[in-house]
Amino acid sequence: MPVPRYHILPSMSPPEVLRCASHDKLAVTHKLMRPFEQLRRRHLKGDRTAVLEEVVSYTAPSGNRWILVLRARKSGIQVYHFVWYRGMDNGIRAMRIRWDGGGQTHFSRHMLEQYAARFSPDVEAEERLLQFVANNYDVAFKAEEVGEDNTNMNMFGGARQGLLFGVLDDKTNILHITTFVDHSLFFPEQVKLMEQLDFQRFMGSLSEGQRAAVLAKRKAEQGDGPP
């Protein structure tokens, strides 16, 4: 039986995975139409200040497998797209795909195994990946200072359950996540970093007006604003 066109193969590199996954945009968008509208209505009928989340698993006509997260809040509905596949060693990898052309994030088998060892060692790999995405889909990243001649940049990512460490490849604009550390293993400096990234994640979920209001309140509380 022939492999469908644009199906992600185990031997593919992250840039090749990205190219294949990008062809699923129309199918994924169509799949999300109904859950998107249902979540929108549910949020309108309930507490408008609440945050509602919906996780959708989907296999596209290409055969590529997706985990899609919808988050509804007062500022609107955000959608996070993750495609996942098995490598040559049969281990699971995943990539967050951004249709807006922003940087893509690739999650290695090693990182997912580190997560598994801490949070879900007794479940199947596919269920573990679903747990990871559902709990850590919104990550705030911070770059480490490096020399000007370095083509790659070390990155730290703040997620709900811990810190992610990786390297940004400037040539492909793909961030390769290689390590996961949960809160219980933080060093003091990592606790401070996590607090900064948590605030960055929170701000990223707000509308422009909401962000301005939060910043004005913080400024006033620090004594820099009007009495």
Secondary structure as the mmCIF struct_conf table of DSSP 4:
data_model
#
loop_
_struct_conf.conf_type_id
_struct_conf.id
_struct_conf.beg_label_comp_id
_struct_conf.beg_label_asym_id
_struct_conf.beg_label_seq_id
_struct_conf.end_label_comp_id
_struct_conf.end_label_asym_id
_struct_conf.end_label_seq_id
HELX_LH_PP_P HELX_LH_PP_P1 PRO A 2 PRO A 4
TURN_TY1_P TURN_TY1_P1 ARG A 5 TYR A 6
TURN_TY1_P TURN_TY1_P2 PRO A 10 SER A 11
HELX_RH_AL_P HELX_RH_AL_P1 PRO A 14 SER A 22
TURN_TY1_P TURN_TY1_P3 HIS A 23 ASP A 24
HELX_RH_AL_P HELX_RH_AL_P2 LYS A 25 LYS A 45
BEND BEND1 GLY A 46 GLY A 46
TURN_TY1_P TURN_TY1_P4 ARG A 48 THR A 49
BEND BEND2 ALA A 50 ALA A 50
STRN STRN1 LEU A 52 THR A 59
TURN_TY1_P TURN_TY1_P5 PRO A 61 SER A 62
BEND BEND3 GLY A 63 GLY A 63
STRN STRN2 ARG A 65 ARG A 73
TURN_TY1_P TURN_TY1_P6 LYS A 74 SER A 75
STRN STRN3 GLY A 76 ARG A 86
TURN_TY1_P TURN_TY1_P7 MET A 88 ASP A 89
BEND BEND4 ASN A 90 ASN A 90
STRN STRN4 ILE A 92 ILE A 97
TURN_TY1_P TURN_TY1_P8 TRP A 99 ASP A 100
BEND BEND5 GLY A 101 GLY A 101
STRN STRN5 GLN A 104 PHE A 107
HELX_RH_AL_P HELX_RH_AL_P3 ARG A 109 PHE A 119
TURN_TY1_P TURN_TY1_P9 PRO A 121 ASP A 122
BEND BEND6 VAL A 123 VAL A 123
HELX_RH_AL_P HELX_RH_AL_P4 ALA A 125 ASN A 136
STRN STRN6 ALA A 140 ALA A 143
HELX_LH_PP_P HELX_LH_PP_P2 GLU A 144 GLU A 145
TURN_TY1_P TURN_TY1_P10 GLU A 148 ASP A 149
BEND BEND7 THR A 151 THR A 151
STRN STRN7 ASN A 152 ALA A 159
TURN_TY1_P TURN_TY1_P11 ARG A 160 GLN A 161
STRN STRN8 GLY A 162 ASP A 169
TURN_TY1_P TURN_TY1_P12 ASP A 170 ASN A 173
STRN STRN9 ILE A 174 ASP A 182
HELX_RH_3T_P HELX_RH_3T_P1 HIS A 183 LEU A 185
HELX_RH_AL_P HELX_RH_AL_P5 PRO A 188 GLY A 204
TURN_TY1_P TURN_TY1_P13 SER A 205 SER A 205
BEND BEND8 LEU A 206 LEU A 206
HELX_RH_AL_P HELX_RH_AL_P6 GLU A 208 GLU A 221
TURN_TY1_P TURN_TY1_P14 GLN A 222 GLY A 223
BEND BEND9 GLY A 225 GLY A 225
#
